[in-house]
Amino acid sequence: MKTLLLIFASVGVISLFGSSGYTQTKDDGKTIFLATKCQLCHSIQSDGIERSGKKEYSDLSKIGAKRTADWIMKYLKKQETIDGVKHMKVLTNNDTEIETLAKWLASHK
């Protein structure tokens, strides 16, 4: 009985966190945005996020109307530019986190 219970528990954990079982929530991008301290330079007024630092860059409330998630991800990884300028901050996040952040930003239209 214990062995059977252990097998079911293992299958449950694998399906929950396996590559196809884990689904991200809309708030994951916001969590990454705040943890990465993007709000030091950017606001997202539509989400109630106010800029908290001295540098002032654009409000990102409607960034998704201008840019795709793919483009945003490339910009955050310094592979794209805006008017010849790359993103100022070097992100130390992994690709999955950057993709989650980019998708969340792109959802702001």
VMD Tcl script that builds the backbone (N, CA, C; Angstrom):
set m [mol new atoms 327]
animate dup $m
set s [atomselect $m all]
$s set {name element resname resid chain x y z} {
  {N N MET 1 A 0.820 -1.189 0.000}
  {CA C MET 1 A 0.000 0.000 0.000}
  {C C MET 1 A 0.871 1.263 0.000}
  {N N LYS 2 A 1.934 1.271 0.820}
  {CA C LYS 2 A 2.828 2.424 0.867}
  {C C LYS 2 A 3.512 2.636 -0.472}
  {N N THR 3 A 3.896 1.538 -1.129}
  {CA C THR 3 A 4.560 1.623 -2.428}
  {C C THR 3 A 3.620 2.229 -3.466}
  {N N LEU 4 A 2.374 1.796 -3.463}
  {CA C LEU 4 A 1.386 2.320 -4.402}
  {C C LEU 4 A 1.152 3.810 -4.158}
  {N N LEU 5 A 1.061 4.199 -2.917}
  {CA C LEU 5 A 0.878 5.608 -2.570}
  {C C LEU 5 A 2.078 6.435 -3.022}
  {N N LEU 6 A 3.278 5.911 -2.845}
  {CA C LEU 6 A 4.499 6.593 -3.272}
  {C C LEU 6 A 4.529 6.764 -4.791}
  {N N ILE 7 A 4.093 5.754 -5.518}
  {CA C ILE 7 A 4.053 5.840 -6.980}
  {C C ILE 7 A 3.077 6.918 -7.419}
  {N N PHE 8 A 1.877 6.939 -6.840}
  {CA C PHE 8 A 0.889 7.965 -7.197}
  {C C PHE 8 A 1.383 9.370 -6.852}
  {N N ALA 9 A 2.038 9.501 -5.716}
  {CA C ALA 9 A 2.568 10.806 -5.319}
  {C C ALA 9 A 3.658 11.260 -6.289}
  {N N SER 10 A 4.524 10.335 -6.690}
  {CA C SER 10 A 5.593 10.682 -7.641}
  {C C SER 10 A 5.029 11.096 -8.982}
  {N N VAL 11 A 4.048 10.372 -9.473}
  {CA C VAL 11 A 3.412 10.718 -10.743}
  {C C VAL 11 A 2.750 12.090 -10.643}
  {N N GLY 12 A 2.135 12.377 -9.527}
  {CA C GLY 12 A 1.494 13.679 -9.324}
  {C C GLY 12 A 2.500 14.815 -9.355}
  {N N VAL 13 A 3.621 14.638 -8.695}
  {CA C VAL 13 A 4.657 15.670 -8.685}
  {C C VAL 13 A 5.231 15.857 -10.084}
  {N N ILE 14 A 5.503 14.769 -10.784}
  {CA C ILE 14 A 6.053 14.858 -12.137}
  {C C ILE 14 A 5.068 15.560 -13.060}
  {N N SER 15 A 3.786 15.218 -12.967}
  {CA C SER 15 A 2.815 15.863 -13.855}
  {C C SER 15 A 2.604 17.322 -13.486}
  {N N LEU 16 A 2.768 17.666 -12.234}
  {CA C LEU 16 A 2.603 19.056 -11.820}
  {C C LEU 16 A 3.764 19.929 -12.262}
  {N N PHE 17 A 4.979 19.427 -12.134}
  {CA C PHE 17 A 6.152 20.232 -12.430}
  {C C PHE 17 A 6.900 19.797 -13.677}
  {N N GLY 18 A 6.436 18.796 -14.363}
  {CA C GLY 18 A 7.069 18.353 -15.600}
  {C C GLY 18 A 6.967 19.429 -16.661}
  {N N SER 19 A 7.688 19.275 -17.739}
  {CA C SER 19 A 7.773 20.311 -18.763}
  {C C SER 19 A 6.427 20.674 -19.353}
  {N N SER 20 A 5.493 19.746 -19.417}
  {CA C SER 20 A 4.193 20.083 -19.998}
  {C C SER 20 A 3.119 20.253 -18.933}
  {N N GLY 21 A 3.415 19.928 -17.684}
  {CA C GLY 21 A 2.395 19.976 -16.656}
  {C C GLY 21 A 2.275 21.308 -15.943}
  {N N TYR 22 A 3.332 22.072 -15.866}
  {CA C TYR 22 A 3.319 23.334 -15.138}
  {C C TYR 22 A 2.786 24.442 -16.022}
  {N N THR 23 A 1.768 25.125 -15.545}
  {CA C THR 23 A 1.244 26.256 -16.297}
  {C C THR 23 A 1.513 27.525 -15.510}
  {N N GLN 24 A 1.966 28.536 -16.196}
  {CA C GLN 24 A 2.270 29.798 -15.551}
  {C C GLN 24 A 0.989 30.604 -15.376}
  {N N THR 25 A 0.961 31.387 -14.339}
  {CA C THR 25 A -0.185 32.256 -14.126}
  {C C THR 25 A 0.146 33.651 -14.619}
  {N N LYS 26 A -0.880 34.452 -14.808}
  {CA C LYS 26 A -0.692 35.819 -15.275}
  {C C LYS 26 A 0.196 36.601 -14.315}
  {N N ASP 27 A 0.114 36.292 -13.023}
  {CA C ASP 27 A 0.875 37.040 -12.024}
  {C C ASP 27 A 2.357 36.685 -11.980}
  {N N ASP 28 A 2.769 35.603 -12.640}
  {CA C ASP 28 A 4.186 35.248 -12.644}
  {C C ASP 28 A 5.032 36.357 -13.273}
  {N N GLY 29 A 4.556 36.947 -14.355}
  {CA C GLY 29 A 5.280 38.039 -15.007}
  {C C GLY 29 A 5.403 39.248 -14.104}
  {N N LYS 30 A 4.337 39.563 -13.404}
  {CA C LYS 30 A 4.359 40.699 -12.478}
  {C C LYS 30 A 5.356 40.436 -11.349}
  {N N THR 31 A 5.363 39.217 -10.849}
  {CA C THR 31 A 6.298 38.847 -9.779}
  {C C THR 31 A 7.735 39.019 -10.250}
  {N N ILE 32 A 8.018 38.574 -11.469}
  {CA C ILE 32 A 9.371 38.709 -12.024}
  {C C ILE 32 A 9.706 40.177 -12.247}
  {N N PHE 33 A 8.761 40.961 -12.760}
  {CA C PHE 33 A 8.946 42.395 -12.991}
  {C C PHE 33 A 9.368 43.080 -11.680}
  {N N LEU 34 A 8.647 42.785 -10.614}
  {CA C LEU 34 A 8.943 43.414 -9.322}
  {C C LEU 34 A 10.232 42.873 -8.705}
  {N N ALA 35 A 10.466 41.573 -8.804}
  {CA C ALA 35 A 11.676 40.978 -8.232}
  {C C ALA 35 A 12.934 41.450 -8.957}
  {N N THR 36 A 12.806 41.716 -10.254}
  {CA C THR 36 A 13.935 42.183 -11.052}
  {C C THR 36 A 14.115 43.697 -10.903}
  {N N LYS 37 A 13.194 44.323 -10.196}
  {CA C LYS 37 A 13.222 45.756 -9.898}
  {C C LYS 37 A 13.067 46.627 -11.145}
  {N N CYS 38 A 12.270 46.138 -12.084}
  {CA C CYS 38 A 11.993 46.916 -13.302}
  {C C CYS 38 A 11.278 48.228 -12.960}
  {N N GLN 39 A 10.565 48.236 -11.830}
  {CA C GLN 39 A 9.814 49.425 -11.416}
  {C C GLN 39 A 10.724 50.575 -10.977}
  {N N LEU 40 A 12.017 50.335 -10.874}
  {CA C LEU 40 A 12.927 51.436 -10.581}
  {C C LEU 40 A 12.945 52.436 -11.739}
  {N N CYS 41 A 12.733 51.944 -12.959}
  {CA C CYS 41 A 12.746 52.806 -14.145}
  {C C CYS 41 A 11.391 52.904 -14.835}
  {N N HIS 42 A 10.581 51.863 -14.739}
  {CA C HIS 42 A 9.320 51.805 -15.477}
  {C C HIS 42 A 8.129 51.732 -14.540}
  {N N SER 43 A 7.035 52.321 -14.998}
  {CA C SER 43 A 5.756 52.146 -14.325}
  {C C SER 43 A 4.860 51.324 -15.242}
  {N N ILE 44 A 3.865 50.716 -14.648}
  {CA C ILE 44 A 2.776 50.092 -15.402}
  {C C ILE 44 A 1.512 50.532 -14.675}
  {N N GLN 45 A 1.079 51.737 -14.998}
  {CA C GLN 45 A -0.038 52.336 -14.284}
  {C C GLN 45 A -1.302 51.503 -14.380}
  {N N SER 46 A -1.488 50.786 -15.501}
  {CA C SER 46 A -2.675 49.951 -15.652}
  {C C SER 46 A -2.696 48.794 -14.653}
  {N N ASP 47 A -1.551 48.465 -14.079}
  {CA C ASP 47 A -1.450 47.407 -13.071}
  {C C ASP 47 A -1.176 47.985 -11.678}
  {N N GLY 48 A -1.211 49.295 -11.567}
  {CA C GLY 48 A -0.976 49.930 -10.278}
  {C C GLY 48 A 0.484 49.934 -9.855}
  {N N ILE 49 A 1.397 49.784 -10.796}
  {CA C ILE 49 A 2.831 49.774 -10.481}
  {C C ILE 49 A 3.398 51.150 -10.814}
  {N N GLU 50 A 3.863 51.840 -9.797}
  {CA C GLU 50 A 4.445 53.171 -9.968}
  {C C GLU 50 A 5.965 53.058 -9.997}
  {N N ARG 51 A 6.582 53.910 -10.767}
  {CA C ARG 51 A 8.038 53.973 -10.816}
  {C C ARG 51 A 8.538 54.408 -9.446}
  {N N SER 52 A 9.582 53.735 -8.954}
  {CA C SER 52 A 10.070 54.038 -7.611}
  {C C SER 52 A 11.497 54.567 -7.584}
  {N N GLY 53 A 12.152 54.621 -8.737}
  {CA C GLY 53 A 13.527 55.096 -8.775}
  {C C GLY 53 A 13.637 56.480 -9.372}
  {N N LYS 54 A 14.851 56.962 -9.489}
  {CA C LYS 54 A 15.105 58.305 -10.017}
  {C C LYS 54 A 15.041 58.353 -11.540}
  {N N LYS 55 A 15.437 57.254 -12.202}
  {CA C LYS 55 A 15.397 57.224 -13.660}
  {C C LYS 55 A 13.946 57.093 -14.108}
  {N N GLU 56 A 13.625 57.778 -15.179}
  {CA C GLU 56 A 12.255 57.725 -15.663}
  {C C GLU 56 A 12.220 57.314 -17.127}
  {N N TYR 57 A 11.735 56.117 -17.348}
  {CA C TYR 57 A 11.538 55.613 -18.698}
  {C C TYR 57 A 10.044 55.418 -18.906}
  {N N SER 58 A 9.672 54.963 -20.056}
  {CA C SER 58 A 8.265 54.914 -20.427}
  {C C SER 58 A 7.414 54.028 -19.522}
  {N N ASP 59 A 6.145 54.427 -19.410}
  {CA C ASP 59 A 5.136 53.599 -18.776}
  {C C ASP 59 A 4.860 52.443 -19.740}
  {N N LEU 60 A 4.768 51.243 -19.234}
  {CA C LEU 60 A 4.618 50.064 -20.084}
  {C C LEU 60 A 3.182 49.535 -20.130}
  {N N SER 61 A 2.222 50.369 -19.758}
  {CA C SER 61 A 0.827 49.942 -19.722}
  {C C SER 61 A 0.292 49.461 -21.059}
  {N N LYS 62 A 0.836 49.958 -22.172}
  {CA C LYS 62 A 0.337 49.586 -23.490}
  {C C LYS 62 A 1.440 49.044 -24.399}
  {N N ILE 63 A 2.499 48.512 -23.810}
  {CA C ILE 63 A 3.628 48.031 -24.594}
  {C C ILE 63 A 3.229 46.906 -25.549}
  {N N GLY 64 A 2.271 46.095 -25.157}
  {CA C GLY 64 A 1.830 44.984 -25.993}
  {C C GLY 64 A 1.122 45.420 -27.264}
  {N N ALA 65 A 0.651 46.657 -27.313}
  {CA C ALA 65 A 0.021 47.182 -28.531}
  {C C ALA 65 A 1.081 47.534 -29.576}
  {N N LYS 66 A 2.322 47.735 -29.120}
  {CA C LYS 66 A 3.419 48.115 -30.017}
  {C C LYS 66 A 4.374 46.967 -30.308}
  {N N ARG 67 A 4.578 46.094 -29.336}
  {CA C ARG 67 A 5.628 45.076 -29.429}
  {C C ARG 67 A 5.084 43.690 -29.116}
  {N N THR 68 A 5.657 42.680 -29.771}
  {CA C THR 68 A 5.286 41.291 -29.491}
  {C C THR 68 A 6.118 40.763 -28.326}
  {N N ALA 69 A 5.675 39.659 -27.757}
  {CA C ALA 69 A 6.428 39.029 -26.670}
  {C C ALA 69 A 7.815 38.616 -27.156}
  {N N ASP 70 A 7.891 38.119 -28.386}
  {CA C ASP 70 A 9.184 37.702 -28.939}
  {C C ASP 70 A 10.140 38.891 -29.038}
  {N N TRP 71 A 9.641 40.011 -29.528}
  {CA C TRP 71 A 10.486 41.210 -29.651}
  {C C TRP 71 A 10.919 41.701 -28.270}
  {N N ILE 72 A 9.986 41.732 -27.321}
  {CA C ILE 72 A 10.312 42.190 -25.960}
  {C C ILE 72 A 11.387 41.293 -25.349}
  {N N MET 73 A 11.254 39.992 -25.540}
  {CA C MET 73 A 12.247 39.063 -24.997}
  {C C MET 73 A 13.619 39.347 -25.592}
  {N N LYS 74 A 13.672 39.565 -26.896}
  {CA C LYS 74 A 14.955 39.869 -27.537}
  {C C LYS 74 A 15.518 41.198 -27.026}
  {N N TYR 75 A 14.662 42.178 -26.823}
  {CA C TYR 75 A 15.117 43.474 -26.313}
  {C C TYR 75 A 15.690 43.317 -24.895}
  {N N LEU 76 A 14.996 42.562 -24.065}
  {CA C LEU 76 A 15.474 42.348 -22.696}
  {C C LEU 76 A 16.797 41.594 -22.668}
  {N N LYS 77 A 17.057 40.794 -23.706}
  {CA C LYS 77 A 18.315 40.042 -23.799}
  {C C LYS 77 A 19.362 40.807 -24.610}
  {N N LYS 78 A 19.066 42.071 -24.928}
  {CA C LYS 78 A 19.972 42.965 -25.648}
  {C C LYS 78 A 20.250 42.502 -27.083}
  {N N GLN 79 A 19.245 41.877 -27.695}
  {CA C GLN 79 A 19.358 41.434 -29.082}
  {C C GLN 79 A 18.573 42.346 -30.025}
  {N N GLU 80 A 17.845 43.296 -29.483}
  {CA C GLU 80 A 17.084 44.292 -30.247}
  {C C GLU 80 A 17.392 45.665 -29.667}
  {N N THR 81 A 17.104 46.696 -30.439}
  {CA C THR 81 A 17.327 48.063 -29.964}
  {C C THR 81 A 16.085 48.917 -30.206}
  {N N ILE 82 A 16.013 50.009 -29.496}
  {CA C ILE 82 A 15.027 51.063 -29.739}
  {C C ILE 82 A 15.837 52.301 -30.090}
  {N N ASP 83 A 15.648 52.767 -31.298}
  {CA C ASP 83 A 16.418 53.915 -31.802}
  {C C ASP 83 A 17.921 53.708 -31.616}
  {N N GLY 84 A 18.373 52.484 -31.870}
  {CA C GLY 84 A 19.793 52.164 -31.784}
  {C C GLY 84 A 20.311 51.926 -30.377}
  {N N VAL 85 A 19.430 51.942 -29.387}
  {CA C VAL 85 A 19.849 51.780 -27.992}
  {C C VAL 85 A 19.326 50.451 -27.446}
  {N N LYS 86 A 20.228 49.687 -26.819}
  {CA C LYS 86 A 19.844 48.422 -26.198}
  {C C LYS 86 A 19.279 48.672 -24.807}
  {N N HIS 87 A 18.562 47.681 -24.280}
  {CA C HIS 87 A 18.014 47.764 -22.925}
  {C C HIS 87 A 19.151 48.074 -21.952}
  {N N MET 88 A 18.887 48.962 -21.020}
  {CA C MET 88 A 19.937 49.457 -20.129}
  {C C MET 88 A 20.423 48.412 -19.117}
  {N N LYS 89 A 19.521 47.621 -18.602}
  {CA C LYS 89 A 19.864 46.691 -17.530}
  {C C LYS 89 A 20.229 45.322 -18.083}
  {N N VAL 90 A 21.244 44.725 -17.510}
  {CA C VAL 90 A 21.600 43.346 -17.827}
  {C C VAL 90 A 20.776 42.455 -16.896}
  {N N LEU 91 A 19.913 41.643 -17.487}
  {CA C LEU 91 A 19.085 40.752 -16.674}
  {C C LEU 91 A 19.834 39.464 -16.374}
  {N N THR 92 A 19.739 39.014 -15.141}
  {CA C THR 92 A 20.383 37.762 -14.753}
  {C C THR 92 A 19.372 36.624 -14.703}
  {N N ASN 93 A 18.135 36.902 -15.094}
  {CA C ASN 93 A 17.082 35.887 -15.108}
  {C C ASN 93 A 17.376 34.831 -16.165}
  {N N ASN 94 A 16.842 33.640 -15.964}
  {CA C ASN 94 A 16.998 32.595 -16.972}
  {C C ASN 94 A 16.011 32.843 -18.117}
  {N N ASP 95 A 16.177 32.098 -19.203}
  {CA C ASP 95 A 15.351 32.302 -20.398}
  {C C ASP 95 A 13.861 32.122 -20.118}
  {N N THR 96 A 13.508 31.171 -19.280}
  {CA C THR 96 A 12.099 30.931 -18.955}
  {C C THR 96 A 11.498 32.139 -18.248}
  {N N GLU 97 A 12.223 32.714 -17.309}
  {CA C GLU 97 A 11.734 33.891 -16.597}
  {C C GLU 97 A 11.621 35.092 -17.535}
  {N N ILE 98 A 12.597 35.270 -18.404}
  {CA C ILE 98 A 12.547 36.382 -19.354}
  {C C ILE 98 A 11.376 36.200 -20.309}
  {N N GLU 99 A 11.139 34.984 -20.739}
  {CA C GLU 99 A 9.997 34.712 -21.623}
  {C C GLU 99 A 8.677 34.987 -20.905}
  {N N THR 100 A 8.570 34.568 -19.656}
  {CA C THR 100 A 7.371 34.824 -18.859}
  {C C THR 100 A 7.147 36.325 -18.700}
  {N N LEU 101 A 8.208 37.056 -18.396}
  {CA C LEU 101 A 8.126 38.509 -18.264}
  {C C LEU 101 A 7.704 39.153 -19.575}
  {N N ALA 102 A 8.308 38.723 -20.677}
  {CA C ALA 102 A 7.990 39.284 -21.991}
  {C C ALA 102 A 6.534 39.030 -22.371}
  {N N LYS 103 A 6.044 37.833 -22.109}
  {CA C LYS 103 A 4.643 37.516 -22.410}
  {C C LYS 103 A 3.702 38.357 -21.561}
  {N N TRP 104 A 4.052 38.537 -20.309}
  {CA C TRP 104 A 3.222 39.345 -19.427}
  {C C TRP 104 A 3.215 40.801 -19.899}
  {N N LEU 105 A 4.375 41.324 -20.233}
  {CA C LEU 105 A 4.435 42.708 -20.734}
  {C C LEU 105 A 3.634 42.843 -22.021}
  {N N ALA 106 A 3.753 41.870 -22.919}
  {CA C ALA 106 A 3.037 41.917 -24.201}
  {C C ALA 106 A 1.520 41.846 -24.015}
  {N N SER 107 A 1.074 41.345 -22.888}
  {CA C SER 107 A -0.370 41.272 -22.630}
  {C C SER 107 A -0.959 42.636 -22.282}
  {N N HIS 108 A -0.118 43.615 -22.038}
  {CA C HIS 108 A -0.580 44.968 -21.710}
  {C C HIS 108 A -0.840 45.729 -23.005}
  {N N LYS 109 A -2.121 45.894 -23.329}
  {CA C LYS 109 A -2.483 46.535 -24.601}
  {C C LYS 109 A -3.344 47.732 -24.427}
}
mol reanalyze $m
mol bondsrecalc $m
mol representation Tube
mol addrep $m
